[in-house]
């Protein structure tokens, strides 16, 4: 069966449902990985009292709305981050399916288009997890970046873009450039790190999926957007970094900042801020509209 034989509405509906369902898992990973918890066991439960969450309460987006943002067991407030992540995941899945299934060349097999869609959705999901963990904890879990980087490199021969050579060069050069210059080199010169190791590993993942052009675009676009955000935050009095009062690792509460904590912050002058979300934003921009953005930009220069 060809991808062009599937009705658009069916692709959009299936992609939205698939993305929202996986958004629930992304929420679990966002909550548990920074706390050293398994994403498999125990099953979904209320973080306030430990009561197991019923299936109908776990329906993406609708479950949170039906509960009014509060747990029925103990009345604990449920963060609006949960439906936001599920909705973002659903929308991203629809956008990716639009590019690789709906807009696929007429001769493209549905199986090939679906595999490529799933691979890029995994990549987008990893970026979502990295973004929300970095915003709250100022770290990027290795559980996200390293397996996704391996998947990007392993699947490069089976994806239409960017090609095996570009994926390998993009992953290796992006990682080494940040690690050597902005992590180790900056620390040796300035006595502190310019970027965290989580950022270099995230770029390893981005390069593996998007190639060297995508990695470079992510750094440039992420830096520009990070500067704009930092400027607006300073003007409005908004904090650039989250408050990290405690860590929970393997069930043990560890008070106060620990050695190496906040190392995944990027520095702009004397300022620091979580840089992973801006790298992820740049990567998603390139994934969904990279060619259009570059054409528009270079058109301005003519």
C-alpha positions in Angstrom: 0.0 0.0 0.0 1.2 3.5 -0.8 1.2 6.4 1.6 -0.8 8.5 -0.9 -3.7 6.0 -0.7 -4.5 6.8 3.0 -7.0 9.7 3.6 -5.5 12.8 5.2 -8.1 13.0 7.9 -7.2 9.4 9.0 -3.5 10.2 9.1 -4.1 13.3 11.2 -6.5 11.6 13.6 -4.3 8.5 14.1 -1.2 10.7 14.6 -3.0 12.9 17.1 -4.2 9.9 19.2 -0.8 8.2 19.0 1.1 11.4 19.9 -1.2 12.1 22.9 -0.9 8.6 24.2 2.9 8.7 24.1 2.7 12.2 25.7 1.5 10.4 28.8 4.6 8.3 28.9 6.7 11.4 28.3 5.1 12.9 31.4 6.1 9.9 33.4 9.7 10.2 32.2 9.8 13.9 32.9 8.7 13.3 36.5 10.6 10.1 37.3 14.0 10.2 35.5 15.4 13.2 37.4 14.3 11.5 40.6 16.2 8.3 39.8 12.9 6.3 39.5 12.0 3.7 37.0 9.5 4.6 34.3 8.1 1.0 34.3 7.5 0.3 38.0 5.5 1.1 39.9 2.4 1.8 37.7 1.0 5.3 37.5 0.1 6.6 40.9 -0.7 9.8 42.7 2.6 11.5 43.8 0.7 12.9 46.9 -0.7 9.8 48.5 0.4 6.9 46.3 -3.0 5.8 45.2 -3.0 4.0 41.8 -4.5 6.1 39.0 -7.5 4.5 37.3 -7.5 4.0 33.5 -10.1 6.7 32.8 -8.2 9.2 34.8 -5.1 8.5 32.6 -6.7 9.4 29.3 -4.5 12.0 27.7 -5.7 15.7 28.0 -9.3 14.6 28.7 -8.4 13.0 32.0 -6.8 16.2 33.4 -9.8 18.3 32.3 -12.3 15.8 33.7 -10.5 15.9 37.1 -10.4 19.7 37.1 -6.6 19.6 37.6 -6.9 17.9 41.0 -6.4 14.3 42.2 -9.7 12.6 43.3 -7.9 10.6 46.0 -6.3 13.4 48.1 -7.2 16.6 46.3 -3.5 17.3 45.3 -3.2 19.8 42.5 -2.1 18.2 39.2 0.3 20.3 37.3 -1.0 21.7 34.0 2.3 20.5 32.5 0.6 17.1 32.0 -2.0 18.2 29.4 0.5 20.6 27.9 3.0 17.9 27.2 0.3 15.5 25.9 -1.1 18.2 23.6 2.4 19.2 22.3 3.2 15.6 21.7 0.0 15.1 19.7 0.5 18.2 17.6 4.2 17.3 16.9 3.1 13.9 15.8 0.5 15.3 13.4 3.1 17.8 12.0 5.6 15.0 11.5 3.0 12.7 9.9 2.0 15.6 7.6 5.6 15.8 6.3 6.5 12.2 6.0 3.2 10.5 5.2 0.7 13.1 3.8 3.4 15.0 1.7 5.4 11.9 0.8 6.2 11.4 -2.9 3.4 9.4 -4.6 5.5 6.3 -5.0 6.4 6.1 -1.3 5.2 2.9 0.5 3.1 3.4 3.5 5.3 1.1 5.6 8.4 3.2 4.8 6.6 6.5 5.5 5.3 5.2 8.8 8.7 4.0 10.0 10.3 7.3 9.2 7.4 9.1 10.9 7.8 7.0 14.1 11.6 7.5 14.1 11.3 11.3 13.9 8.5 11.3 16.5 10.8 9.4 18.9 13.3 12.2 18.3 10.7 14.9 18.9 9.6 13.1 22.1 13.1 13.0 23.4 13.4 16.7 22.8 10.2 17.3 24.7 11.4 15.3 27.7 14.8 17.0 27.6 13.1 20.4 27.5 10.8 20.0 30.5 13.4 18.2 32.7 16.0 21.0 31.9 13.5 23.7 32.7 12.8 22.2 36.1 16.0 20.5 37.1 18.7 22.2 34.9 19.9 18.8 33.7 19.3 16.6 30.6 18.9 12.9 31.4 21.3 10.6 29.7 18.3 8.2 29.4 17.0 10.6 26.7 20.1 11.8 24.7 22.2 8.7 24.5 19.6 6.1 23.4 18.1 8.6 20.9 21.6 9.4 19.5 22.2 5.6 19.0 18.8 5.3 17.4 19.5 8.2 15.1 22.8 6.8 13.9 21.5 3.2 13.6 18.5 4.3 11.5 20.3 6.8 9.3 20.7 4.3 6.4 16.9 3.8 6.4 15.9 7.5 6.5 15.6 9.7 3.4 17.5 12.5 5.1 20.1 13.6 6.2 22.1 10.6 5.0 24.6 8.4 6.9 27.6 10.6 6.4 25.9 13.8 7.5 24.4 12.0 10.5 27.7 10.6 11.6 29.6 13.9 11.1 26.8 15.9 12.7 26.7 13.8 15.8 30.5 13.6 16.2 31.4 17.2 15.4 28.5 18.7 17.3 29.3 16.7 20.5 33.1 17.3 20.3 32.8 21.0 19.5 30.6 21.8 22.5 32.4 19.4 24.8 36.0 20.6 23.9 35.3 24.3 23.5 32.3 25.2 25.8 32.7 22.6 28.5 36.3 21.7 29.0 38.0 24.6 27.3 35.8 27.3 28.8 36.2 25.8 32.2 40.0 25.8 31.8 40.1 29.5 30.8 37.3 31.0 32.9 37.2 28.6 35.8 33.6 27.6 35.1 31.8 25.8 32.3 30.2 27.7 29.5 27.7 24.9 28.7 26.9 21.6 30.5 27.7 18.1 29.4 24.0 17.5 29.0 23.9 20.1 26.2 26.8 18.4 24.3 25.0 15.0 24.6 21.7 16.6 23.4 23.6 17.9 20.4 25.0 14.4 19.8 21.4 13.3 19.5 20.3 16.2 17.3 23.2 15.7 14.9 22.5 12.0 14.7 18.9 12.7 13.5 19.3 16.0 11.6 22.9 15.9 10.4 25.5 18.6 10.6 23.3 21.3 9.1 20.6 20.6 11.6 23.0 20.6 14.5 24.5 23.9 13.4 21.1 25.4 12.8 20.0 24.3 16.4 23.0 25.9 18.0 22.7 29.2 16.1 18.9 29.4 16.4 18.9 28.2 20.0 21.5 30.8 20.9 19.6 33.7 19.3 16.4 32.7 20.9 18.1 32.1 24.3 19.5 35.7 24.1 16.1 37.1 23.4 14.5 35.1 26.2 17.3 36.2 28.7 16.8 39.9 27.7 13.0 39.7 28.2 13.4 37.8 31.4 15.8 40.5 32.8 13.4 43.3 31.7 10.4 41.7 33.3 12.3 40.5 36.5 11.7 36.8 35.6 14.2 34.3 37.0 16.5 32.6 34.4 17.0 29.4 36.4 14.6 27.3 38.5 14.8 26.9 42.3 16.3 23.5 43.1 15.7 23.0 46.8 16.1 19.2 47.0 16.8 16.1 45.0 15.3 12.7 45.3 17.6 10.0 44.1 16.6 6.3 44.6 14.0 7.4 47.1 16.4 9.4 49.2 15.9 13.1 49.7 19.1 15.1 49.3 18.8 18.7 50.5 20.4 21.7 48.9 22.6 22.1 45.7 25.0 19.3 45.2 28.4 19.2 43.6 28.0 19.4 39.8 24.4 20.5 40.0 23.2 23.1 37.5 26.1 22.2 35.3 23.8 22.0 32.3 23.3 25.7 32.3 24.6 27.8 29.4 26.3 31.1 30.1 25.7 34.3 28.3 28.2 36.7 29.8 27.7 36.4 33.6 24.2 35.0 33.1 23.3 31.4 33.0 20.1 29.7 31.9 18.9 26.2 30.9 20.0 25.9 27.3 18.5 22.5 26.4 15.0 23.9 25.7 16.5 26.4 23.1 18.6 23.7 21.4 15.4 21.5 21.3 13.4 24.4 19.9 16.0 25.0 17.2 16.0 21.3 16.3 12.2 21.2 16.0 12.2 24.3 13.9 14.8 22.7 11.5 12.9 19.3 11.5 9.6 20.9 10.6 10.5 23.9 8.6 14.3 24.1 8.2 14.4 24.5 4.5 11.7 27.2 4.5 13.4 29.1 7.2 16.8 29.0 5.5 15.3 30.0 2.2 13.6 33.0 3.8 16.7 34.0 5.7 19.1 33.9 2.7 16.4 35.6 0.6 16.7 38.6 2.9 20.4 38.8 2.2 20.0 39.1 -1.5 
